Amino acid sequence: MADHQRQRIHPVVVEAPPPPTMPLVPPGSSRSEKGSSNPCHRPPPLPLRHSHAMPPIMPLPPKKRSGSYFCKCLCWTLFLLFLLIILIAATATIIYLVFKPKLPDYSVDTLRVSDLRLNFDMSLHAKFEVNITATNPNKKIGIYYEKGGRMSVWYTNTELCQGSLPEFYQGHQNRTVLNLSLSGQVQSGSTIMAAMQQQQQTGRIPLDLKVKAAVAIKLGKLKLRKVNVLGECQLQVDSLSSNNLISIKASNCKFRMKP
């Protein structure tokens, strides 16, 4: 019977071991077998891994406004300056169109030599009498001749005599005749006297009559500040004999205004 019995072989199934699990408690920490007595106890957090994260961006400091403030001030200053120039130009244009200002004119009427002689110290003494006509050609502008005006007579580059202009007011389109007495003295005048006597033989002696008039312009009822009128008349006379009326052969006068 034992021979007839066959042994049955049952296959054995080998189970693979379970995969390893992460411990709930990190290494290095102790745990009681009975567990923690504190129900609120939490395991410590796992250490963070280092990552290549971007550094935090710091906010930029606010920009200073001093530069923009300076630019604004500069722009406003230039604008106001430009506006002021336009206003001045417009005012000057209006005044010119309304009043049409013109420079005063001067002409030499007569010239007389009262005295022209050499002294014992060889200085030259000269005294001239000059009649000039001052003309104001303006229709709406008056001229105040103030203190400080003068007239002088020159031979080449030497001043022979000089005198002051009177103070007066000249109205619109007015002509005023001025009688001026000029006197002066020149050191080392023998050379000048000899040169004038030599030119007197030709009948043409060059003289320069220079004018510096301190005037103030009157526009309507408004009196403006004082300015200087500078003038020069180049004369050609026939003689410089004392106490004789001199004949003016040629005259060329130019005038300009200076602040």
C-alpha positions as CSV (number, residue, x, y, z in Angstrom):
1,M,0.0,0.0,0.0
2,A,2.9,2.2,0.7
3,D,4.2,1.6,-2.7
4,H,1.0,2.6,-4.3
5,Q,0.8,5.7,-2.5
6,R,2.3,8.7,-4.2
7,Q,3.6,11.5,-2.4
8,R,2.1,14.8,-3.4
9,I,4.5,17.7,-3.8
10,H,2.9,21.0,-3.2
11,P,4.7,24.0,-4.6
12,V,5.9,26.5,-2.1
13,V,5.2,30.1,-2.9
14,V,8.0,32.4,-1.8
15,E,6.7,35.9,-1.0
16,A,9.0,38.8,-1.7
17,P,10.0,40.9,1.2
18,P,8.0,44.1,1.7
19,P,9.7,47.3,0.6
20,P,11.5,49.3,3.2
21,T,9.5,52.1,4.8
22,M,10.8,55.4,6.1
23,P,10.9,55.5,9.8
24,L,8.4,57.9,11.4
25,V,11.1,59.0,13.8
26,P,14.2,60.6,12.3
27,P,17.5,58.9,13.1
28,G,19.2,59.9,16.3
29,S,15.9,60.4,18.2
30,S,14.7,58.1,20.9
31,R,11.2,56.7,21.2
32,S,9.7,54.9,24.1
33,E,8.2,51.5,23.4
34,K,5.0,52.6,25.0
35,G,4.9,55.7,22.9
36,S,4.9,59.3,24.0
37,S,2.9,60.3,27.0
38,N,2.1,63.8,25.5
39,P,-0.6,63.4,22.8
40,C,0.3,66.9,21.4
41,H,3.8,65.9,20.8
42,R,4.9,66.3,17.1
43,P,8.0,64.9,15.6
44,P,10.6,67.5,14.7
45,P,10.6,68.7,11.1
46,L,12.8,67.1,8.6
47,P,15.9,69.1,7.5
48,L,15.5,71.1,4.4
49,R,17.6,70.4,1.4
50,H,19.7,73.1,0.0
51,S,18.4,74.4,-3.4
52,H,19.8,76.9,-5.8
53,A,17.0,79.5,-5.2
54,M,17.2,83.1,-6.5
55,P,18.4,85.6,-3.9
56,P,15.7,88.0,-2.7
57,I,15.4,91.3,-4.8
58,M,16.0,94.3,-2.6
59,P,13.9,97.4,-3.5
60,L,15.9,100.2,-5.0
61,P,16.1,103.4,-3.0
62,P,14.0,106.3,-4.3
63,K,15.8,108.6,-6.7
64,K,16.7,112.1,-5.6
65,R,14.6,114.9,-7.1
66,S,17.2,117.6,-6.9
67,G,18.1,117.1,-10.6
68,S,14.6,117.4,-11.9
69,Y,13.9,120.4,-9.6
70,F,17.0,122.2,-11.0
71,C,15.9,121.5,-14.6
72,K,12.5,122.9,-13.9
73,C,14.0,126.0,-12.4
74,L,16.4,126.4,-15.3
75,C,13.5,126.0,-17.9
76,W,11.3,128.6,-16.1
77,T,14.2,131.0,-15.8
78,L,15.0,130.8,-19.5
79,F,11.3,131.1,-20.4
80,L,10.9,134.2,-18.3
81,L,14.1,135.7,-19.7
82,F,12.9,135.1,-23.2
83,L,9.5,136.6,-22.4
84,L,11.2,139.7,-20.9
85,I,13.3,140.1,-24.1
86,I,10.2,139.9,-26.2
87,L,8.4,142.5,-24.0
88,I,11.3,144.9,-24.2
89,A,11.6,144.5,-27.9
90,A,7.9,145.0,-28.4
91,T,7.9,148.1,-26.2
92,A,10.9,149.6,-28.0
93,T,9.2,148.9,-31.3
94,I,6.0,150.6,-30.2
95,I,7.9,153.7,-28.9
96,Y,9.9,153.9,-32.1
97,L,6.7,153.7,-34.3
98,V,4.8,156.2,-32.2
99,F,7.4,158.8,-31.4
100,K,9.9,158.2,-34.3
101,P,13.0,159.5,-32.3
102,K,15.8,161.3,-34.1
103,L,19.1,162.6,-32.9
104,P,19.6,166.3,-32.3
105,D,21.6,168.1,-34.9
106,Y,24.3,170.8,-34.5
107,S,25.8,173.2,-37.0
108,V,28.6,175.7,-36.6
109,D,27.5,179.2,-37.7
110,T,30.4,181.4,-36.8
111,L,33.9,181.0,-35.3
112,R,36.0,183.9,-34.0
113,V,39.4,183.9,-32.5
114,S,39.5,186.3,-29.5
115,D,43.0,185.5,-28.5
116,L,45.7,183.2,-29.8
117,R,49.3,184.0,-28.6
118,L,52.4,182.6,-27.1
119,N,53.2,183.4,-23.4
120,F,56.7,184.0,-22.0
121,D,56.9,180.3,-20.9
122,M,56.2,179.3,-24.5
123,S,52.7,178.1,-23.7
124,L,49.9,178.8,-26.1
125,H,46.9,180.7,-24.9
126,A,43.7,180.3,-27.0
127,K,40.2,181.9,-26.7
128,F,37.5,181.2,-29.3
129,E,33.9,182.5,-29.6
130,V,31.6,179.9,-31.3
131,N,28.0,180.3,-32.3
132,I,26.3,177.0,-32.9
133,T,22.7,176.0,-33.7
134,A,21.1,173.1,-31.9
135,T,18.1,171.6,-33.7
136,N,15.6,169.2,-32.2
137,P,13.9,167.5,-35.3
138,N,11.4,165.4,-33.2
139,K,7.7,166.1,-33.3
140,K,6.8,164.4,-30.1
141,I,10.1,164.4,-28.1
142,G,11.5,167.2,-26.0
143,I,15.2,167.4,-24.9
144,Y,16.6,168.5,-21.6
145,Y,20.2,169.7,-21.8
146,E,21.6,169.1,-18.3
147,K,24.7,170.0,-16.5
148,G,27.9,168.3,-17.7
149,G,27.9,169.2,-21.4
150,R,31.0,170.6,-22.9
151,M,32.5,171.7,-26.3
152,S,36.2,171.8,-27.3
153,V,38.3,172.9,-30.3
154,W,41.2,170.7,-31.4
155,Y,44.1,171.1,-33.8
156,T,45.4,167.7,-34.9
157,N,45.6,165.8,-31.6
158,T,45.9,168.8,-29.3
159,E,43.0,170.5,-27.5
160,L,43.3,174.3,-27.9
161,C,40.3,175.4,-25.8
162,Q,37.1,174.1,-24.2
163,G,33.9,175.4,-22.6
164,S,30.6,174.3,-21.0
165,L,27.2,174.0,-22.6
166,P,24.3,175.8,-20.9
167,E,21.4,174.0,-19.2
168,F,18.1,174.5,-21.0
169,Y,15.0,172.7,-22.4
170,Q,14.4,172.4,-26.1
171,G,10.9,171.7,-27.2
172,H,9.5,169.9,-30.3
173,Q,11.0,170.8,-33.6
174,N,12.9,173.7,-32.0
175,R,16.1,175.5,-33.1
176,T,18.2,177.1,-30.5
177,V,21.3,179.3,-31.1
178,L,24.1,179.0,-28.5
179,N,26.8,181.5,-28.0
180,L,29.8,179.8,-26.4
181,S,33.1,181.1,-25.1
182,L,35.9,178.6,-25.2
183,S,39.4,179.1,-23.6
184,G,42.4,177.0,-22.9
185,Q,46.2,176.9,-22.6
186,V,48.6,174.4,-24.2
187,Q,52.1,173.7,-22.9
188,S,55.0,173.8,-25.4
189,G,52.8,175.6,-27.8
190,S,55.6,177.1,-30.0
191,T,55.6,174.0,-32.3
192,I,51.8,174.1,-32.7
193,M,51.8,177.8,-33.4
194,A,54.5,177.4,-36.1
195,A,52.5,174.6,-37.7
196,M,49.2,176.6,-37.8
197,Q,51.0,179.7,-39.2
198,Q,52.5,177.5,-42.0
199,Q,49.1,176.0,-42.9
200,Q,47.5,179.5,-42.7
201,Q,49.5,180.4,-45.8
202,T,47.5,177.7,-47.8
203,G,44.2,179.1,-46.6
204,R,43.0,175.8,-45.1
205,I,43.6,175.1,-41.4
206,P,42.0,171.8,-40.1
207,L,40.1,172.2,-36.8
208,D,38.0,169.6,-34.9
209,L,35.1,170.8,-32.9
210,K,33.9,168.1,-30.4
211,V,30.6,168.1,-28.5
212,K,29.6,166.1,-25.5
213,A,26.0,167.0,-24.5
214,A,24.3,165.4,-21.4
215,V,20.6,165.2,-22.4
216,A,17.4,163.6,-21.0
217,I,14.6,162.7,-23.4
218,K,11.0,163.7,-22.6
219,L,8.3,161.4,-24.0
220,G,5.0,163.2,-23.4
221,K,5.1,163.7,-19.6
222,L,7.7,161.1,-19.0
223,K,11.3,162.1,-18.5
224,L,13.8,159.3,-19.2
225,R,17.2,158.9,-17.8
226,K,20.2,160.9,-18.9
227,V,22.3,159.9,-22.0
228,N,25.2,161.5,-23.8
229,V,25.2,162.8,-27.3
230,L,28.6,162.8,-28.8
231,G,29.4,164.8,-31.9
232,E,32.4,165.9,-33.9
233,C,32.6,168.5,-36.6
234,Q,35.7,168.6,-38.9
235,L,36.2,172.2,-40.1
236,Q,38.4,173.8,-42.6
237,V,39.0,177.5,-41.8
238,D,41.0,180.1,-43.8
239,S,42.7,181.9,-40.9
240,L,43.3,182.1,-37.2
241,S,44.0,185.8,-36.9
242,S,42.9,187.3,-33.6
243,N,39.7,189.5,-33.5
244,N,38.8,188.5,-37.1
245,L,35.8,186.6,-38.2
246,I,37.0,183.2,-39.6
247,S,35.6,181.9,-42.8
248,I,34.6,178.2,-42.5
249,K,35.5,176.6,-45.9
250,A,34.2,173.1,-45.1
251,S,32.3,171.4,-42.4
252,N,31.5,167.7,-41.8
253,C,29.6,166.8,-38.6
254,K,28.7,163.4,-37.2
255,F,26.7,162.6,-34.0
256,R,25.9,159.5,-32.0
257,M,24.2,158.7,-28.7
258,K,25.9,156.9,-25.9
259,P,24.3,155.6,-22.6
